[in-house]
Amino acid sequence: MDIRVGDVLEMKKEHPCGNRSFEVLRIGMDFRLRCMGCGHEMMISRQKAEKNIRKVKREE
């Protein structure tokens, strides 16, 4: 999957704050994501993240 730093991911499951959009801050074996609603940052494994991505929004 082609995911880059700065992309906004729309996930299948929502964050507890009710938002589904997350900004990619770091990629590698794990992704560091920031919730676009409340600003909470989290680390999630690449496998789990790619499984739960619904759409990738990229600013060109």
C-alpha positions as CSV (number, residue, x, y, z in Angstrom):
1,M,0.0,0.0,0.0
2,D,1.4,3.4,-0.9
3,I,1.1,5.6,2.2
4,R,3.3,8.7,2.8
5,V,3.9,11.0,5.6
6,G,1.3,13.8,5.5
7,D,-1.5,11.6,4.1
8,V,-4.9,11.6,5.8
9,L,-6.4,8.2,6.3
10,E,-10.1,7.4,6.7
11,M,-10.3,4.3,8.9
12,K,-13.1,1.8,9.3
13,K,-13.3,2.2,13.1
14,E,-13.6,5.6,14.7
15,H,-11.5,7.0,17.5
16,P,-13.3,7.4,20.8
17,C,-13.8,11.1,20.1
18,G,-16.0,10.1,17.1
19,N,-13.6,11.0,14.3
20,R,-12.4,8.6,11.6
21,S,-9.7,10.7,10.0
22,F,-6.0,10.3,11.0
23,E,-2.9,12.1,9.7
24,V,0.2,10.0,9.1
25,L,3.2,11.4,11.1
26,R,5.7,8.5,10.7
27,I,5.8,5.3,8.7
28,G,7.9,2.1,9.1
29,M,7.0,-1.2,10.9
30,D,4.6,1.0,12.9
31,F,2.6,4.0,11.9
32,R,2.3,7.1,14.1
33,L,-1.1,8.6,13.6
34,R,-2.7,11.8,14.8
35,C,-6.5,12.0,15.2
36,M,-7.8,14.9,13.2
37,G,-10.6,15.5,15.8
38,C,-8.9,15.7,19.2
39,G,-5.2,15.7,18.2
40,H,-4.3,12.4,20.1
41,E,-1.2,10.7,18.7
42,M,-0.9,6.9,18.7
43,M,1.4,4.1,17.4
44,I,-0.3,1.3,15.5
45,S,1.3,-1.7,13.7
46,R,1.5,-1.5,9.9
47,Q,-0.5,-4.7,9.5
48,K,-3.4,-3.5,11.7
49,A,-3.4,0.0,10.1
50,E,-3.5,-1.3,6.5
51,K,-6.3,-3.7,7.4
52,N,-8.5,-0.9,8.8
53,I,-7.9,1.8,6.1
54,R,-11.0,2.7,4.1
55,K,-9.6,5.7,2.0
56,V,-6.3,7.6,1.6
57,K,-6.7,11.4,1.1
58,R,-3.5,12.9,-0.4
59,E,-2.8,16.6,-0.8
60,E,-1.0,16.9,-4.2
